[in-house]
Amino acid sequence: MNPANARLILVYNADSGLLNAVKDAVWKVVRPATYPCSLCALTYGWVSMHGAWRAFLETQPLAKVFHHKDDFAAAFPGLAISLPAILVAEGEGAPQVLVSAQELDALSDLEALIALVSQRLDRPQS
């Protein structure tokens, strides 16, 4: 993979917009076991991205693109994947799943996510 034209696509299983962000923040605190976005839960606190995740992303040479499920569907019509997910794309090619929803749901903490993404980015994608 050539980092110069590759991008890391992070897709949250949440809708975009301020009201949705407030609703999600409350939901994560009040009923965390039912919150549908493990990527959000792992990488965000109440309102902002965890510093360790931000620092990790800054060390990655790939461009980063963040999507919520509504704008992801508009950007990639016809790409049906379970959300949340972390994808990787090179050039104009279709994005490939780097970390699936099932894998994200199974992770226990942010450190495990960082380790998994690091490992997968260090080896060539098929």
N, C-alpha and C positions, 0 to 999 in steps of 0.2 A: 504494500500500500504506500502510495506517495502522499505524505502529509500535506504537501503543497496544494493538492486539489481534493483532499479528503475532508469529510466533515462528520462530526459526532452529532447525532440527532437524538435529543432527549425528549421523550413524549410522555407527558403526564396524563393520567386518567382522571382529568378534571377539566371543567370548562373554563374558558378565559373570562376575564372581566373582574372588576373590583368587587361587585356583590358576590360573585362566586368565590373569590379569594377569601372574603370575610366568612362566608358560609363554611368553606373548607377549613379555615383556621379554627373555628369553633368546633366543627365536627371532629377534627384530629384530637382535640383536648377532651371533649365530652364523651365521645364514643370511638376511641382509637381502634378498637378491634373491628369495627364495621367500616372504617374509612377505606374507600376503594383504590387509593393510589399509594402503593408502597414506595414508589420513587419519591413522591412528595414527602411522605412520612420519614423516610431515611435522610433526605437531603435538605429539608427545610424545618425551621422552628415555627413559631407562631406566624411570623410574617416575612422572614428573610432566610436566605440560603445559609446553611451552616458554613462557618469559616473554613473548616477542614476540606469540605467538598469544593468550595470556591477555589481554594489554594491548589487542590489536586487538578481541577479543570484547567487552571492557568498554566500548569506545567505541561499540558498536552499540546503537541504541535498542530493538531487538527482544529479546523474552525468548529465552533459550537453553535448549534441551532436548537432553540427551545420551542416546543409546541405544546399546546393543550389539545385535548382530543378533538375539539371543534375545528380549530384551525389546521390541525394535522390532516383531518379528513379533506379539507379544502385544498391543501397543498399536495396531497398524495391520493387523489381519488382512485379508488379501485385497489388500494393496498390494504388488505384486510389482515390485521394482526391484533392480537390481544394486547391491551394496554394495562398498565404502563409498560414502556419498553425503552431500551437504549439501542439505537441503530447506528450503523456506519455506512457512509456512501462515498464513492469516489467518482469524481467527474459528474457526468449526467446519468450514470448508472442508477438502477433502482437500489434503494437502501436495503441493507442486510441486517438482520437481528444480531446484535452483539450480546445483549442480555434480555432475555424474555420476561414476560409478565410473571410466569411461574417461578422463574429464578429470583426475580426481585421480591416476590411475595415470601420466598423462603429465607431471605437474608435476615440476619439478626440485628445488624447494626451498620452504621456508615463505614466503619473500617473494613467490614467484609465486602461491601460494595466496591470500595476503592481497590481492594486487593483483586477482586474478580475483574473489574474493568482494566486494571493495569495488566493483568495476566493475558487477557484476550487481545488487548491492543499491541502487546509485545510479540505476538505471533501472527503470521500472515492469515488473512481472512480467506475463507473458501467460498 
